[in-house]
Amino acid sequence: MHPLDFEWIRTTLPPGADPGPFPAYAPGSHEFVLAQSGTLRLTIGPEDFTLHAGDSVYFPADTTHRYANPGAVPCVYYVAALIMRPRGNGPRPLAG
C-alpha cells in the first residue's frame, strides 16, 4: 500500500513565464487544474492544452507535465493533486 499526499496549490505565473517541466509522479497520481484568470498552457506528455478563466482539466499525473503563461497578463491557476508516494524506510505509525 502506498501513502497518499494531497496538495492544494494556487499559483500566479507572470506574463511569458515557463518554469519548465515537472517530472511524472508515481502511477496512480492525479491532478485537477482550474484556471482562474489569464491564459494557462498546460503540456501533458506530448500534448498542449490552453485554458482560459473558468476552464478546468483532469489528467493522470504519472507523465511529465508543464505549466506556462503564454499571455501578456498574469495567469492564476489552482491545482488539486493526489500524489502516490512510495513507502520509504522512515517512521511508520504504531499499530494500536
GROMACS elastic network, one bead per residue, 0.5 to 0.9 nm:
[ bonds ]
;  ai    aj funct       b0    kb
    1    86     6  0.83442   500
    1    87     6  0.79528   500
    2    84     6  0.62789   500
    2    85     6  0.58964   500
    2    86     6  0.54434   500
    2    87     6  0.59924   500
    3    83     6  0.85763   500
    3    84     6  0.61965   500
    3    85     6  0.55991   500
    3    86     6  0.68771   500
    3    87     6  0.68411   500
    4    29     6  0.86664   500
    4    82     6  0.66800   500
    4    83     6  0.57190   500
    4    85     6  0.60830   500
    4    86     6  0.89001   500
    5    81     6  0.79012   500
    5    82     6  0.58371   500
    5    83     6  0.50999   500
    5    84     6  0.64060   500
    5    85     6  0.71196   500
    6    80     6  0.72663   500
    6    81     6  0.56606   500
    6    83     6  0.63282   500
    6    84     6  0.89656   500
    7    79     6  0.76080   500
    7    80     6  0.57345   500
    7    81     6  0.50586   500
    7    82     6  0.66687   500
    7    83     6  0.78650   500
    8    78     6  0.72313   500
    8    79     6  0.58079   500
    8    81     6  0.65328   500
    9    77     6  0.82792   500
    9    78     6  0.55148   500
    9    79     6  0.51377   500
    9    80     6  0.65358   500
    9    81     6  0.82934   500
   10    76     6  0.71636   500
   10    77     6  0.58751   500
   10    79     6  0.66252   500
   11    75     6  0.80308   500
   11    76     6  0.56504   500
   11    77     6  0.55075   500
   11    78     6  0.63154   500
   11    79     6  0.82040   500
   12    74     6  0.65154   500
   12    75     6  0.55056   500
   12    77     6  0.66395   500
   13    16     6  0.80032   500
   13    17     6  0.58753   500
   13    18     6  0.80388   500
   13    19     6  0.87935   500
   13    40     6  0.86939   500
   13    67     6  0.88100   500
   13    68     6  0.73185   500
   13    69     6  0.61968   500
   13    73     6  0.88987   500
   13    74     6  0.56302   500
   13    75     6  0.51517   500
   13    76     6  0.64829   500
   13    77     6  0.84346   500
   14    17     6  0.55093   500
   14    18     6  0.89840   500
   14    69     6  0.69721   500
   14    71     6  0.86874   500
   14    72     6  0.83136   500
   14    73     6  0.68222   500
   14    75     6  0.65035   500
   14    76     6  0.88924   500
   15    38     6  0.89421   500
   15    68     6  0.89637   500
   15    69     6  0.58389   500
   15    70     6  0.66228   500
   15    71     6  0.55326   500
   15    73     6  0.50738   500
   15    74     6  0.51444   500
   15    75     6  0.72660   500
   16    68     6  0.73257   500
   16    69     6  0.52259   500
   16    70     6  0.50067   500
   16    71     6  0.61548   500
   16    72     6  0.68712   500
   16    73     6  0.84370   500
   16    74     6  0.85637   500
   17    67     6  0.87610   500
   17    68     6  0.57269   500
   17    69     6  0.53016   500
   17    70     6  0.71738   500
   17    71     6  0.88797   500
   17    74     6  0.89434   500
   18    21     6  0.85739   500
   18    66     6  0.80052   500
   18    67     6  0.66169   500
   18    69     6  0.64331   500
   18    70     6  0.81591   500
   19    22     6  0.88301   500
   19    66     6  0.78321   500
   19    67     6  0.71922   500
   19    68     6  0.68808   500
   20    65     6  0.87961   500
   20    66     6  0.61300   500
   20    67     6  0.74117   500
   20    68     6  0.79189   500
   21    43     6  0.85587   500
   21    64     6  0.65777   500
   21    65     6  0.56205   500
   21    67     6  0.74575   500
   22    25     6  0.87340   500
   22    63     6  0.87732   500
   22    64     6  0.57583   500
   22    65     6  0.53179   500
   22    66     6  0.58249   500
   22    67     6  0.84580   500
   23    61     6  0.89645   500
   23    62     6  0.82721   500
   23    63     6  0.69715   500
   23    65     6  0.67374   500
   23    66     6  0.87881   500
   24    27     6  0.84745   500
   24    29     6  0.89195   500
   24    61     6  0.61011   500
   24    65     6  0.70334   500
   25    28     6  0.82982   500
   25    29     6  0.61724   500
   25    30     6  0.85592   500
   25    60     6  0.89877   500
   25    61     6  0.57486   500
   25    63     6  0.68330   500
   25    64     6  0.80294   500
   25    83     6  0.67293   500
   25    84     6  0.72582   500
   25    85     6  0.82314   500
   26    29     6  0.59525   500
   26    61     6  0.77735   500
   26    62     6  0.55424   500
   26    63     6  0.87197   500
   26    83     6  0.71183   500
   26    84     6  0.56223   500
   26    85     6  0.66023   500
   26    86     6  0.77007   500
   27    30     6  0.88147   500
   27    60     6  0.81947   500
   27    61     6  0.77021   500
   27    62     6  0.51656   500
   27    63     6  0.86866   500
   27    83     6  0.87108   500
   27    84     6  0.70463   500
   28    60     6  0.71702   500
   28    61     6  0.77284   500
   28    62     6  0.69520   500
   28    82     6  0.84535   500
   28    83     6  0.74918   500
   28    84     6  0.62553   500
   29    59     6  0.89328   500
   29    60     6  0.59848   500
   29    61     6  0.51695   500
   29    62     6  0.59615   500
   29    81     6  0.74705   500
   29    82     6  0.54936   500
   29    84     6  0.53145   500
   29    85     6  0.87531   500
   30    58     6  0.73989   500
   30    59     6  0.60163   500
   30    62     6  0.75242   500
   30    80     6  0.82953   500
   30    81     6  0.57048   500
   30    82     6  0.51343   500
   30    83     6  0.64392   500
   30    84     6  0.86091   500
   31    57     6  0.83102   500
   31    58     6  0.57699   500
   31    59     6  0.55770   500
   31    60     6  0.63537   500
   31    61     6  0.57999   500
   31    79     6  0.65147   500
   31    80     6  0.57225   500
   31    82     6  0.63822   500
   31    83     6  0.82017   500
   32    56     6  0.72905   500
   32    57     6  0.58669   500
   32    59     6  0.66797   500
   32    60     6  0.89133   500
   32    78     6  0.81112   500
   32    79     6  0.56207   500
   32    80     6  0.51113   500
   32    81     6  0.63456   500
   32    82     6  0.87173   500
   33    55     6  0.83528   500
   33    56     6  0.53804   500
   33    57     6  0.53153   500
   33    58     6  0.63258   500
   33    59     6  0.85408   500
   33    77     6  0.70250   500
   33    78     6  0.56342   500
   33    80     6  0.65528   500
   33    81     6  0.85738   500
   34    51     6  0.81711   500
   34    52     6  0.89417   500
   34    53     6  0.80119   500
   34    54     6  0.66780   500
   34    55     6  0.59318   500
   34    57     6  0.67479   500
   34    76     6  0.88142   500
   34    77     6  0.55555   500
   34    78     6  0.51685   500
   34    79     6  0.66175   500
   34    80     6  0.87007   500
   35    38     6  0.75218   500
   35    39     6  0.75154   500
   35    40     6  0.68139   500
   35    51     6  0.62433   500
   35    52     6  0.59699   500
   35    53     6  0.50410   500
   35    54     6  0.56317   500
   35    55     6  0.55979   500
   35    56     6  0.62906   500
   35    75     6  0.76474   500
   35    76     6  0.62295   500
   35    78     6  0.64838   500
   35    79     6  0.89711   500
   36    39     6  0.89322   500
   36    52     6  0.75770   500
   36    54     6  0.57675   500
   36    55     6  0.78705   500
   36    75     6  0.75095   500
   36    76     6  0.53404   500
   36    77     6  0.52338   500
   36    78     6  0.74181   500
   37    40     6  0.85382   500
   37    52     6  0.66410   500
   37    54     6  0.75685   500
   37    73     6  0.88917   500
   37    74     6  0.75881   500
   37    75     6  0.53921   500
   37    76     6  0.52031   500
   37    77     6  0.70550   500
   38    51     6  0.84661   500
   38    52     6  0.60890   500
   38    53     6  0.61576   500
   38    69     6  0.79081   500
   38    71     6  0.68955   500
   38    72     6  0.83215   500
   38    73     6  0.61371   500
   38    74     6  0.58734   500
   38    76     6  0.65628   500
   38    77     6  0.86679   500
   39    50     6  0.69179   500
   39    51     6  0.58157   500
   39    53     6  0.71253   500
   39    68     6  0.85411   500
   39    69     6  0.59692   500
   39    70     6  0.67476   500
   39    71     6  0.57576   500
   39    72     6  0.87448   500
   39    73     6  0.80806   500
   39    74     6  0.80080   500
   39    75     6  0.56912   500
   39    76     6  0.83023   500
   40    49     6  0.81353   500
   40    50     6  0.57448   500
   40    51     6  0.50638   500
   40    52     6  0.64730   500
   40    53     6  0.87666   500
   40    67     6  0.68115   500
   40    68     6  0.58867   500
   40    69     6  0.50777   500
   40    70     6  0.70342   500
   40    71     6  0.79253   500
   40    75     6  0.63950   500
   40    76     6  0.81542   500
   40    77     6  0.77034   500
   41    48     6  0.66853   500
   41    49     6  0.56900   500
   41    51     6  0.63601   500
   41    52     6  0.89828   500
   41    66     6  0.79910   500
   41    67     6  0.59056   500
   41    68     6  0.51028   500
   41    69     6  0.59885   500
   41    70     6  0.67490   500
   42    47     6  0.83076   500
   42    48     6  0.57434   500
   42    49     6  0.51291   500
   42    50     6  0.63067   500
   42    51     6  0.75401   500
   42    65     6  0.72180   500
   42    66     6  0.56881   500
   42    68     6  0.65375   500
   42    69     6  0.88469   500
   43    46     6  0.68517   500
   43    47     6  0.55348   500
   43    49     6  0.61918   500
   43    50     6  0.87341   500
   43    64     6  0.82620   500
   43    65     6  0.53942   500
   43    67     6  0.65971   500
   43    68     6  0.83641   500
   44    47     6  0.53602   500
   44    48     6  0.64639   500
   44    49     6  0.79968   500
   44    59     6  0.79387   500
   44    61     6  0.84325   500
   44    63     6  0.68757   500
   44    64     6  0.62775   500
   44    66     6  0.66883   500
   45    48     6  0.82558   500
   45    63     6  0.59973   500
   45    64     6  0.54383   500
   45    65     6  0.60042   500
   45    66     6  0.85627   500
   46    64     6  0.89050   500
   46    65     6  0.89402   500
   50    55     6  0.88832   500
   51    54     6  0.79934   500
   51    55     6  0.54267   500
   51    56     6  0.70413   500
   51    57     6  0.83572   500
   52    55     6  0.55277   500
   52    56     6  0.85680   500
   52    75     6  0.89157   500
   53    56     6  0.87080   500
   53    75     6  0.88122   500
   53    76     6  0.86076   500
   53    77     6  0.86215   500
   58    61     6  0.89485   500
   59    62     6  0.87397   500
   60    63     6  0.72312   500
   61    64     6  0.74576   500
   61    65     6  0.75574   500
   61    81     6  0.82721   500
   61    82     6  0.86546   500
   61    83     6  0.79866   500
   62    65     6  0.88533   500
   68    75     6  0.87644   500
   69    72     6  0.82209   500
   69    73     6  0.84129   500
   69    74     6  0.74680   500
   69    75     6  0.62503   500
   70    73     6  0.88679   500
   71    74     6  0.74294   500
   71    75     6  0.77951   500
   85    88     6  0.87010   500
   87    90     6  0.81688   500
   88    91     6  0.84423   500
   89    92     6  0.83199   500
   92    95     6  0.89898   500
   93    96     6  0.88825   500
